[in-house]
Amino acid sequence: TAGQERFRSITRSYYRNSVGGFLVFDITNRRSFEHVKDWLEEAKMYVQPFRIVFLLVGHKCDLASQRQVTREEAEKLSADCGMKYIETSAKDATNVEESFTILTRDIYELIKKGEICIQDGWEGVKSGFVPNTVHSSEEAVKPRKECFC
């Protein structure tokens, strides 16, 4: 929503029970980058006292020639705010799946360490079966070695 005030009232309901979130700005729009800290502070306020993991996402990386926010600026902001940074493009699918993988793995690791506690009654993360590994669609399917000819 890039800091648009009209979306603030509806976003508050999404913060409840959240354990992860994307803070997305448009690399071709400096103003959207300047609103990231506001969105971060608002989100932290509404998830208190619980912990939430954020990933800073600079989107539209396919429009690098129109860039108004440097990668270095975004990386500095993410480091200052204690989160990771990734650039994505919905147009050519650059790092879209990877951004979800990064965020969910970070959440999973914090749950395993006990730094994020799953609360009864939450509609989001549920306790239950936890697999030994986190799978990705990027994992290759191994061909069968035997032949039944």
Chimera marker file (.cmm) of the C-alpha trace (Angstrom):
<marker_set name="trace">
<marker id="1" x="0.000" y="0.000" z="0.000" r="1" g="1" b="0" radius="0.5"/>
<marker id="2" x="3.110" y="2.193" z="-0.076" r="1" g="1" b="0" radius="0.5"/>
<marker id="3" x="2.045" y="4.360" z="2.852" r="1" g="1" b="0" radius="0.5"/>
<marker id="4" x="-1.358" y="5.321" z="1.493" r="1" g="1" b="0" radius="0.5"/>
<marker id="5" x="-3.398" y="6.559" z="4.436" r="1" g="1" b="0" radius="0.5"/>
<marker id="6" x="-6.689" y="5.169" z="3.186" r="1" g="1" b="0" radius="0.5"/>
<marker id="7" x="-5.400" y="1.627" z="3.712" r="1" g="1" b="0" radius="0.5"/>
<marker id="8" x="-4.306" y="2.102" z="7.320" r="1" g="1" b="0" radius="0.5"/>
<marker id="9" x="-7.657" y="1.249" z="8.889" r="1" g="1" b="0" radius="0.5"/>
<marker id="10" x="-7.995" y="-2.076" z="7.067" r="1" g="1" b="0" radius="0.5"/>
<marker id="11" x="-4.404" y="-3.156" z="7.642" r="1" g="1" b="0" radius="0.5"/>
<marker id="12" x="-4.707" y="-3.070" z="11.432" r="1" g="1" b="0" radius="0.5"/>
<marker id="13" x="-6.890" y="-6.169" z="11.446" r="1" g="1" b="0" radius="0.5"/>
<marker id="14" x="-4.190" y="-8.077" z="9.568" r="1" g="1" b="0" radius="0.5"/>
<marker id="15" x="-1.586" y="-7.450" z="12.270" r="1" g="1" b="0" radius="0.5"/>
<marker id="16" x="-3.463" y="-9.491" z="14.875" r="1" g="1" b="0" radius="0.5"/>
<marker id="17" x="-1.825" y="-12.910" z="15.409" r="1" g="1" b="0" radius="0.5"/>
<marker id="18" x="0.809" y="-12.217" z="12.742" r="1" g="1" b="0" radius="0.5"/>
<marker id="19" x="4.232" y="-13.780" z="13.094" r="1" g="1" b="0" radius="0.5"/>
<marker id="20" x="5.650" y="-12.568" z="9.792" r="1" g="1" b="0" radius="0.5"/>
<marker id="21" x="5.206" y="-9.765" z="7.351" r="1" g="1" b="0" radius="0.5"/>
<marker id="22" x="6.567" y="-8.207" z="4.208" r="1" g="1" b="0" radius="0.5"/>
<marker id="23" x="7.377" y="-4.503" z="4.194" r="1" g="1" b="0" radius="0.5"/>
<marker id="24" x="7.202" y="-3.738" z="0.489" r="1" g="1" b="0" radius="0.5"/>
<marker id="25" x="8.320" y="-0.598" z="-1.284" r="1" g="1" b="0" radius="0.5"/>
<marker id="26" x="8.696" y="0.306" z="-4.941" r="1" g="1" b="0" radius="0.5"/>
<marker id="27" x="12.358" y="0.830" z="-5.903" r="1" g="1" b="0" radius="0.5"/>
<marker id="28" x="11.179" y="3.339" z="-8.527" r="1" g="1" b="0" radius="0.5"/>
<marker id="29" x="9.294" y="5.430" z="-5.945" r="1" g="1" b="0" radius="0.5"/>
<marker id="30" x="11.358" y="7.064" z="-3.204" r="1" g="1" b="0" radius="0.5"/>
<marker id="31" x="8.238" y="8.126" z="-1.313" r="1" g="1" b="0" radius="0.5"/>
<marker id="32" x="7.181" y="4.504" z="-0.817" r="1" g="1" b="0" radius="0.5"/>
<marker id="33" x="10.632" y="3.770" z="0.664" r="1" g="1" b="0" radius="0.5"/>
<marker id="34" x="10.344" y="6.729" z="3.029" r="1" g="1" b="0" radius="0.5"/>
<marker id="35" x="7.135" y="5.242" z="4.493" r="1" g="1" b="0" radius="0.5"/>
<marker id="36" x="8.710" y="1.881" z="5.406" r="1" g="1" b="0" radius="0.5"/>
<marker id="37" x="9.652" y="2.954" z="8.945" r="1" g="1" b="0" radius="0.5"/>
<marker id="38" x="6.102" y="4.222" z="9.557" r="1" g="1" b="0" radius="0.5"/>
<marker id="39" x="4.621" y="0.874" z="8.496" r="1" g="1" b="0" radius="0.5"/>
<marker id="40" x="7.169" y="-0.984" z="10.619" r="1" g="1" b="0" radius="0.5"/>
<marker id="41" x="6.379" y="1.031" z="13.741" r="1" g="1" b="0" radius="0.5"/>
<marker id="42" x="2.637" y="0.676" z="13.228" r="1" g="1" b="0" radius="0.5"/>
<marker id="43" x="2.894" y="-3.077" z="12.746" r="1" g="1" b="0" radius="0.5"/>
<marker id="44" x="5.057" y="-3.487" z="15.851" r="1" g="1" b="0" radius="0.5"/>
<marker id="45" x="2.537" y="-1.490" z="17.874" r="1" g="1" b="0" radius="0.5"/>
<marker id="46" x="-0.396" y="-3.710" z="16.864" r="1" g="1" b="0" radius="0.5"/>
<marker id="47" x="1.338" y="-7.068" z="17.405" r="1" g="1" b="0" radius="0.5"/>
<marker id="48" x="2.533" y="-6.273" z="20.934" r="1" g="1" b="0" radius="0.5"/>
<marker id="49" x="3.512" y="-8.078" z="23.103" r="1" g="1" b="0" radius="0.5"/>
<marker id="50" x="4.261" y="-10.770" z="20.533" r="1" g="1" b="0" radius="0.5"/>
<marker id="51" x="7.184" y="-11.016" z="18.140" r="1" g="1" b="0" radius="0.5"/>
<marker id="52" x="6.893" y="-10.610" z="14.389" r="1" g="1" b="0" radius="0.5"/>
<marker id="53" x="9.514" y="-11.245" z="11.704" r="1" g="1" b="0" radius="0.5"/>
<marker id="54" x="9.744" y="-8.819" z="8.811" r="1" g="1" b="0" radius="0.5"/>
<marker id="55" x="11.337" y="-9.021" z="5.398" r="1" g="1" b="0" radius="0.5"/>
<marker id="56" x="12.000" y="-5.771" z="3.564" r="1" g="1" b="0" radius="0.5"/>
<marker id="57" x="11.097" y="-6.187" z="-0.107" r="1" g="1" b="0" radius="0.5"/>
<marker id="58" x="12.107" y="-3.766" z="-2.836" r="1" g="1" b="0" radius="0.5"/>
<marker id="59" x="9.818" y="-4.595" z="-5.714" r="1" g="1" b="0" radius="0.5"/>
<marker id="60" x="9.922" y="-3.763" z="-9.426" r="1" g="1" b="0" radius="0.5"/>
<marker id="61" x="13.598" y="-4.713" z="-9.703" r="1" g="1" b="0" radius="0.5"/>
<marker id="62" x="12.914" y="-5.298" z="-13.415" r="1" g="1" b="0" radius="0.5"/>
<marker id="63" x="12.785" y="-1.473" z="-13.722" r="1" g="1" b="0" radius="0.5"/>
<marker id="64" x="16.373" y="-0.894" z="-12.577" r="1" g="1" b="0" radius="0.5"/>
<marker id="65" x="16.846" y="2.010" z="-15.012" r="1" g="1" b="0" radius="0.5"/>
<marker id="66" x="14.070" y="3.897" z="-13.163" r="1" g="1" b="0" radius="0.5"/>
<marker id="67" x="15.467" y="3.137" z="-9.699" r="1" g="1" b="0" radius="0.5"/>
<marker id="68" x="15.096" y="5.926" z="-7.117" r="1" g="1" b="0" radius="0.5"/>
<marker id="69" x="16.234" y="3.872" z="-4.107" r="1" g="1" b="0" radius="0.5"/>
<marker id="70" x="19.646" y="2.212" z="-4.185" r="1" g="1" b="0" radius="0.5"/>
<marker id="71" x="20.200" y="-1.327" z="-2.996" r="1" g="1" b="0" radius="0.5"/>
<marker id="72" x="22.682" y="0.055" z="-0.465" r="1" g="1" b="0" radius="0.5"/>
<marker id="73" x="20.063" y="2.383" z="1.057" r="1" g="1" b="0" radius="0.5"/>
<marker id="74" x="17.583" y="-0.457" z="1.380" r="1" g="1" b="0" radius="0.5"/>
<marker id="75" x="20.181" y="-2.824" z="2.852" r="1" g="1" b="0" radius="0.5"/>
<marker id="76" x="21.178" y="-0.183" z="5.410" r="1" g="1" b="0" radius="0.5"/>
<marker id="77" x="17.554" y="0.357" z="6.431" r="1" g="1" b="0" radius="0.5"/>
<marker id="78" x="16.944" y="-3.372" z="6.741" r="1" g="1" b="0" radius="0.5"/>
<marker id="79" x="20.084" y="-3.823" z="8.850" r="1" g="1" b="0" radius="0.5"/>
<marker id="80" x="19.155" y="-0.856" z="11.069" r="1" g="1" b="0" radius="0.5"/>
<marker id="81" x="15.692" y="-2.370" z="11.601" r="1" g="1" b="0" radius="0.5"/>
<marker id="82" x="16.944" y="-5.926" z="12.154" r="1" g="1" b="0" radius="0.5"/>
<marker id="83" x="15.453" y="-7.559" z="9.086" r="1" g="1" b="0" radius="0.5"/>
<marker id="84" x="16.629" y="-9.086" z="5.830" r="1" g="1" b="0" radius="0.5"/>
<marker id="85" x="16.289" y="-7.447" z="2.415" r="1" g="1" b="0" radius="0.5"/>
<marker id="86" x="15.439" y="-8.849" z="-1.006" r="1" g="1" b="0" radius="0.5"/>
<marker id="87" x="14.515" y="-7.325" z="-4.360" r="1" g="1" b="0" radius="0.5"/>
<marker id="88" x="11.695" y="-8.835" z="-6.391" r="1" g="1" b="0" radius="0.5"/>
<marker id="89" x="9.809" y="-8.461" z="-9.633" r="1" g="1" b="0" radius="0.5"/>
<marker id="90" x="6.273" y="-9.698" z="-10.111" r="1" g="1" b="0" radius="0.5"/>
<marker id="91" x="6.664" y="-9.057" z="-13.838" r="1" g="1" b="0" radius="0.5"/>
<marker id="92" x="9.407" y="-11.649" z="-14.346" r="1" g="1" b="0" radius="0.5"/>
<marker id="93" x="8.991" y="-13.563" z="-11.035" r="1" g="1" b="0" radius="0.5"/>
<marker id="94" x="12.451" y="-12.633" z="-9.765" r="1" g="1" b="0" radius="0.5"/>
<marker id="95" x="12.796" y="-13.695" z="-6.102" r="1" g="1" b="0" radius="0.5"/>
<marker id="96" x="9.038" y="-13.875" z="-5.488" r="1" g="1" b="0" radius="0.5"/>
<marker id="97" x="9.070" y="-17.468" z="-4.254" r="1" g="1" b="0" radius="0.5"/>
<marker id="98" x="12.425" y="-16.886" z="-2.558" r="1" g="1" b="0" radius="0.5"/>
<marker id="99" x="10.974" y="-14.033" z="-0.477" r="1" g="1" b="0" radius="0.5"/>
<marker id="100" x="8.265" y="-16.341" z="0.903" r="1" g="1" b="0" radius="0.5"/>
<marker id="101" x="10.846" y="-19.055" z="1.552" r="1" g="1" b="0" radius="0.5"/>
<marker id="102" x="13.133" y="-16.681" z="3.459" r="1" g="1" b="0" radius="0.5"/>
<marker id="103" x="10.333" y="-15.347" z="5.651" r="1" g="1" b="0" radius="0.5"/>
<marker id="104" x="8.803" y="-18.728" z="6.456" r="1" g="1" b="0" radius="0.5"/>
<marker id="105" x="12.176" y="-20.310" z="7.234" r="1" g="1" b="0" radius="0.5"/>
<marker id="106" x="13.030" y="-17.450" z="9.588" r="1" g="1" b="0" radius="0.5"/>
<marker id="107" x="9.673" y="-17.842" z="11.355" r="1" g="1" b="0" radius="0.5"/>
<marker id="108" x="10.099" y="-21.613" z="11.555" r="1" g="1" b="0" radius="0.5"/>
<marker id="109" x="13.586" y="-21.289" z="13.080" r="1" g="1" b="0" radius="0.5"/>
<marker id="110" x="12.343" y="-18.843" z="15.726" r="1" g="1" b="0" radius="0.5"/>
<marker id="111" x="9.454" y="-21.152" z="16.614" r="1" g="1" b="0" radius="0.5"/>
<marker id="112" x="11.908" y="-24.054" z="16.983" r="1" g="1" b="0" radius="0.5"/>
<marker id="113" x="14.094" y="-21.918" z="19.279" r="1" g="1" b="0" radius="0.5"/>
<marker id="114" x="11.074" y="-20.887" z="21.340" r="1" g="1" b="0" radius="0.5"/>
<marker id="115" x="11.491" y="-17.209" z="20.455" r="1" g="1" b="0" radius="0.5"/>
<marker id="116" x="8.054" y="-17.151" z="18.825" r="1" g="1" b="0" radius="0.5"/>
<marker id="117" x="5.379" y="-18.872" z="20.872" r="1" g="1" b="0" radius="0.5"/>
<marker id="118" x="2.275" y="-20.222" z="19.218" r="1" g="1" b="0" radius="0.5"/>
<marker id="119" x="-0.787" y="-18.947" z="21.061" r="1" g="1" b="0" radius="0.5"/>
<marker id="120" x="-3.996" y="-20.932" z="21.538" r="1" g="1" b="0" radius="0.5"/>
<marker id="121" x="-6.808" y="-19.520" z="19.451" r="1" g="1" b="0" radius="0.5"/>
<marker id="122" x="-4.575" y="-18.137" z="16.720" r="1" g="1" b="0" radius="0.5"/>
<marker id="123" x="-5.909" y="-18.396" z="13.210" r="1" g="1" b="0" radius="0.5"/>
<marker id="124" x="-2.433" y="-18.368" z="11.674" r="1" g="1" b="0" radius="0.5"/>
<marker id="125" x="0.405" y="-20.622" z="12.842" r="1" g="1" b="0" radius="0.5"/>
<marker id="126" x="-0.796" y="-23.872" z="14.389" r="1" g="1" b="0" radius="0.5"/>
<marker id="127" x="1.126" y="-26.341" z="16.506" r="1" g="1" b="0" radius="0.5"/>
<marker id="128" x="1.133" y="-29.938" z="15.410" r="1" g="1" b="0" radius="0.5"/>
<marker id="129" x="3.210" y="-32.050" z="13.081" r="1" g="1" b="0" radius="0.5"/>
<marker id="130" x="6.531" y="-30.431" z="12.279" r="1" g="1" b="0" radius="0.5"/>
<marker id="131" x="8.511" y="-32.041" z="9.458" r="1" g="1" b="0" radius="0.5"/>
<marker id="132" x="12.251" y="-32.565" z="9.833" r="1" g="1" b="0" radius="0.5"/>
<marker id="133" x="12.961" y="-30.436" z="6.770" r="1" g="1" b="0" radius="0.5"/>
<marker id="134" x="11.519" y="-27.437" z="5.048" r="1" g="1" b="0" radius="0.5"/>
<marker id="135" x="10.739" y="-28.307" z="1.441" r="1" g="1" b="0" radius="0.5"/>
<marker id="136" x="10.910" y="-26.042" z="-1.554" r="1" g="1" b="0" radius="0.5"/>
<marker id="137" x="9.562" y="-26.392" z="-5.048" r="1" g="1" b="0" radius="0.5"/>
<marker id="138" x="13.133" y="-25.723" z="-6.157" r="1" g="1" b="0" radius="0.5"/>
<marker id="139" x="14.244" y="-29.154" z="-4.931" r="1" g="1" b="0" radius="0.5"/>
<marker id="140" x="14.817" y="-31.431" z="-7.877" r="1" g="1" b="0" radius="0.5"/>
<marker id="141" x="12.759" y="-34.559" z="-8.246" r="1" g="1" b="0" radius="0.5"/>
<marker id="142" x="15.193" y="-37.459" z="-8.412" r="1" g="1" b="0" radius="0.5"/>
<marker id="143" x="14.610" y="-39.773" z="-11.352" r="1" g="1" b="0" radius="0.5"/>
<marker id="144" x="14.074" y="-43.442" z="-10.598" r="1" g="1" b="0" radius="0.5"/>
<marker id="145" x="17.165" y="-45.534" z="-11.246" r="1" g="1" b="0" radius="0.5"/>
<marker id="146" x="15.446" y="-48.864" z="-11.790" r="1" g="1" b="0" radius="0.5"/>
<marker id="147" x="13.861" y="-49.871" z="-15.044" r="1" g="1" b="0" radius="0.5"/>
<marker id="148" x="10.844" y="-52.122" z="-15.235" r="1" g="1" b="0" radius="0.5"/>
<marker id="149" x="11.190" y="-52.950" z="-18.952" r="1" g="1" b="0" radius="0.5"/>
<link id1="1" id2="2" r="1" g="1" b="0" radius="0.2"/>
<link id1="2" id2="3" r="1" g="1" b="0" radius="0.2"/>
<link id1="3" id2="4" r="1" g="1" b="0" radius="0.2"/>
<link id1="4" id2="5" r="1" g="1" b="0" radius="0.2"/>
<link id1="5" id2="6" r="1" g="1" b="0" radius="0.2"/>
<link id1="6" id2="7" r="1" g="1" b="0" radius="0.2"/>
<link id1="7" id2="8" r="1" g="1" b="0" radius="0.2"/>
<link id1="8" id2="9" r="1" g="1" b="0" radius="0.2"/>
<link id1="9" id2="10" r="1" g="1" b="0" radius="0.2"/>
<link id1="10" id2="11" r="1" g="1" b="0" radius="0.2"/>
<link id1="11" id2="12" r="1" g="1" b="0" radius="0.2"/>
<link id1="12" id2="13" r="1" g="1" b="0" radius="0.2"/>
<link id1="13" id2="14" r="1" g="1" b="0" radius="0.2"/>
<link id1="14" id2="15" r="1" g="1" b="0" radius="0.2"/>
<link id1="15" id2="16" r="1" g="1" b="0" radius="0.2"/>
<link id1="16" id2="17" r="1" g="1" b="0" radius="0.2"/>
<link id1="17" id2="18" r="1" g="1" b="0" radius="0.2"/>
<link id1="18" id2="19" r="1" g="1" b="0" radius="0.2"/>
<link id1="19" id2="20" r="1" g="1" b="0" radius="0.2"/>
<link id1="20" id2="21" r="1" g="1" b="0" radius="0.2"/>
<link id1="21" id2="22" r="1" g="1" b="0" radius="0.2"/>
<link id1="22" id2="23" r="1" g="1" b="0" radius="0.2"/>
<link id1="23" id2="24" r="1" g="1" b="0" radius="0.2"/>
<link id1="24" id2="25" r="1" g="1" b="0" radius="0.2"/>
<link id1="25" id2="26" r="1" g="1" b="0" radius="0.2"/>
<link id1="26" id2="27" r="1" g="1" b="0" radius="0.2"/>
<link id1="27" id2="28" r="1" g="1" b="0" radius="0.2"/>
<link id1="28" id2="29" r="1" g="1" b="0" radius="0.2"/>
<link id1="29" id2="30" r="1" g="1" b="0" radius="0.2"/>
<link id1="30" id2="31" r="1" g="1" b="0" radius="0.2"/>
<link id1="31" id2="32" r="1" g="1" b="0" radius="0.2"/>
<link id1="32" id2="33" r="1" g="1" b="0" radius="0.2"/>
<link id1="33" id2="34" r="1" g="1" b="0" radius="0.2"/>
<link id1="34" id2="35" r="1" g="1" b="0" radius="0.2"/>
<link id1="35" id2="36" r="1" g="1" b="0" radius="0.2"/>
<link id1="36" id2="37" r="1" g="1" b="0" radius="0.2"/>
<link id1="37" id2="38" r="1" g="1" b="0" radius="0.2"/>
<link id1="38" id2="39" r="1" g="1" b="0" radius="0.2"/>
<link id1="39" id2="40" r="1" g="1" b="0" radius="0.2"/>
<link id1="40" id2="41" r="1" g="1" b="0" radius="0.2"/>
<link id1="41" id2="42" r="1" g="1" b="0" radius="0.2"/>
<link id1="42" id2="43" r="1" g="1" b="0" radius="0.2"/>
<link id1="43" id2="44" r="1" g="1" b="0" radius="0.2"/>
<link id1="44" id2="45" r="1" g="1" b="0" radius="0.2"/>
<link id1="45" id2="46" r="1" g="1" b="0" radius="0.2"/>
<link id1="46" id2="47" r="1" g="1" b="0" radius="0.2"/>
<link id1="47" id2="48" r="1" g="1" b="0" radius="0.2"/>
<link id1="48" id2="49" r="1" g="1" b="0" radius="0.2"/>
<link id1="49" id2="50" r="1" g="1" b="0" radius="0.2"/>
<link id1="50" id2="51" r="1" g="1" b="0" radius="0.2"/>
<link id1="51" id2="52" r="1" g="1" b="0" radius="0.2"/>
<link id1="52" id2="53" r="1" g="1" b="0" radius="0.2"/>
<link id1="53" id2="54" r="1" g="1" b="0" radius="0.2"/>
<link id1="54" id2="55" r="1" g="1" b="0" radius="0.2"/>
<link id1="55" id2="56" r="1" g="1" b="0" radius="0.2"/>
<link id1="56" id2="57" r="1" g="1" b="0" radius="0.2"/>
<link id1="57" id2="58" r="1" g="1" b="0" radius="0.2"/>
<link id1="58" id2="59" r="1" g="1" b="0" radius="0.2"/>
<link id1="59" id2="60" r="1" g="1" b="0" radius="0.2"/>
<link id1="60" id2="61" r="1" g="1" b="0" radius="0.2"/>
<link id1="61" id2="62" r="1" g="1" b="0" radius="0.2"/>
<link id1="62" id2="63" r="1" g="1" b="0" radius="0.2"/>
<link id1="63" id2="64" r="1" g="1" b="0" radius="0.2"/>
<link id1="64" id2="65" r="1" g="1" b="0" radius="0.2"/>
<link id1="65" id2="66" r="1" g="1" b="0" radius="0.2"/>
<link id1="66" id2="67" r="1" g="1" b="0" radius="0.2"/>
<link id1="67" id2="68" r="1" g="1" b="0" radius="0.2"/>
<link id1="68" id2="69" r="1" g="1" b="0" radius="0.2"/>
<link id1="69" id2="70" r="1" g="1" b="0" radius="0.2"/>
<link id1="70" id2="71" r="1" g="1" b="0" radius="0.2"/>
<link id1="71" id2="72" r="1" g="1" b="0" radius="0.2"/>
<link id1="72" id2="73" r="1" g="1" b="0" radius="0.2"/>
<link id1="73" id2="74" r="1" g="1" b="0" radius="0.2"/>
<link id1="74" id2="75" r="1" g="1" b="0" radius="0.2"/>
<link id1="75" id2="76" r="1" g="1" b="0" radius="0.2"/>
<link id1="76" id2="77" r="1" g="1" b="0" radius="0.2"/>
<link id1="77" id2="78" r="1" g="1" b="0" radius="0.2"/>
<link id1="78" id2="79" r="1" g="1" b="0" radius="0.2"/>
<link id1="79" id2="80" r="1" g="1" b="0" radius="0.2"/>
<link id1="80" id2="81" r="1" g="1" b="0" radius="0.2"/>
<link id1="81" id2="82" r="1" g="1" b="0" radius="0.2"/>
<link id1="82" id2="83" r="1" g="1" b="0" radius="0.2"/>
<link id1="83" id2="84" r="1" g="1" b="0" radius="0.2"/>
<link id1="84" id2="85" r="1" g="1" b="0" radius="0.2"/>
<link id1="85" id2="86" r="1" g="1" b="0" radius="0.2"/>
<link id1="86" id2="87" r="1" g="1" b="0" radius="0.2"/>
<link id1="87" id2="88" r="1" g="1" b="0" radius="0.2"/>
<link id1="88" id2="89" r="1" g="1" b="0" radius="0.2"/>
<link id1="89" id2="90" r="1" g="1" b="0" radius="0.2"/>
<link id1="90" id2="91" r="1" g="1" b="0" radius="0.2"/>
<link id1="91" id2="92" r="1" g="1" b="0" radius="0.2"/>
<link id1="92" id2="93" r="1" g="1" b="0" radius="0.2"/>
<link id1="93" id2="94" r="1" g="1" b="0" radius="0.2"/>
<link id1="94" id2="95" r="1" g="1" b="0" radius="0.2"/>
<link id1="95" id2="96" r="1" g="1" b="0" radius="0.2"/>
<link id1="96" id2="97" r="1" g="1" b="0" radius="0.2"/>
<link id1="97" id2="98" r="1" g="1" b="0" radius="0.2"/>
<link id1="98" id2="99" r="1" g="1" b="0" radius="0.2"/>
<link id1="99" id2="100" r="1" g="1" b="0" radius="0.2"/>
<link id1="100" id2="101" r="1" g="1" b="0" radius="0.2"/>
<link id1="101" id2="102" r="1" g="1" b="0" radius="0.2"/>
<link id1="102" id2="103" r="1" g="1" b="0" radius="0.2"/>
<link id1="103" id2="104" r="1" g="1" b="0" radius="0.2"/>
<link id1="104" id2="105" r="1" g="1" b="0" radius="0.2"/>
<link id1="105" id2="106" r="1" g="1" b="0" radius="0.2"/>
<link id1="106" id2="107" r="1" g="1" b="0" radius="0.2"/>
<link id1="107" id2="108" r="1" g="1" b="0" radius="0.2"/>
<link id1="108" id2="109" r="1" g="1" b="0" radius="0.2"/>
<link id1="109" id2="110" r="1" g="1" b="0" radius="0.2"/>
<link id1="110" id2="111" r="1" g="1" b="0" radius="0.2"/>
<link id1="111" id2="112" r="1" g="1" b="0" radius="0.2"/>
<link id1="112" id2="113" r="1" g="1" b="0" radius="0.2"/>
<link id1="113" id2="114" r="1" g="1" b="0" radius="0.2"/>
<link id1="114" id2="115" r="1" g="1" b="0" radius="0.2"/>
<link id1="115" id2="116" r="1" g="1" b="0" radius="0.2"/>
<link id1="116" id2="117" r="1" g="1" b="0" radius="0.2"/>
<link id1="117" id2="118" r="1" g="1" b="0" radius="0.2"/>
<link id1="118" id2="119" r="1" g="1" b="0" radius="0.2"/>
<link id1="119" id2="120" r="1" g="1" b="0" radius="0.2"/>
<link id1="120" id2="121" r="1" g="1" b="0" radius="0.2"/>
<link id1="121" id2="122" r="1" g="1" b="0" radius="0.2"/>
<link id1="122" id2="123" r="1" g="1" b="0" radius="0.2"/>
<link id1="123" id2="124" r="1" g="1" b="0" radius="0.2"/>
<link id1="124" id2="125" r="1" g="1" b="0" radius="0.2"/>
<link id1="125" id2="126" r="1" g="1" b="0" radius="0.2"/>
<link id1="126" id2="127" r="1" g="1" b="0" radius="0.2"/>
<link id1="127" id2="128" r="1" g="1" b="0" radius="0.2"/>
<link id1="128" id2="129" r="1" g="1" b="0" radius="0.2"/>
<link id1="129" id2="130" r="1" g="1" b="0" radius="0.2"/>
<link id1="130" id2="131" r="1" g="1" b="0" radius="0.2"/>
<link id1="131" id2="132" r="1" g="1" b="0" radius="0.2"/>
<link id1="132" id2="133" r="1" g="1" b="0" radius="0.2"/>
<link id1="133" id2="134" r="1" g="1" b="0" radius="0.2"/>
<link id1="134" id2="135" r="1" g="1" b="0" radius="0.2"/>
<link id1="135" id2="136" r="1" g="1" b="0" radius="0.2"/>
<link id1="136" id2="137" r="1" g="1" b="0" radius="0.2"/>
<link id1="137" id2="138" r="1" g="1" b="0" radius="0.2"/>
<link id1="138" id2="139" r="1" g="1" b="0" radius="0.2"/>
<link id1="139" id2="140" r="1" g="1" b="0" radius="0.2"/>
<link id1="140" id2="141" r="1" g="1" b="0" radius="0.2"/>
<link id1="141" id2="142" r="1" g="1" b="0" radius="0.2"/>
<link id1="142" id2="143" r="1" g="1" b="0" radius="0.2"/>
<link id1="143" id2="144" r="1" g="1" b="0" radius="0.2"/>
<link id1="144" id2="145" r="1" g="1" b="0" radius="0.2"/>
<link id1="145" id2="146" r="1" g="1" b="0" radius="0.2"/>
<link id1="146" id2="147" r="1" g="1" b="0" radius="0.2"/>
<link id1="147" id2="148" r="1" g="1" b="0" radius="0.2"/>
<link id1="148" id2="149" r="1" g="1" b="0" radius="0.2"/>
</marker_set>
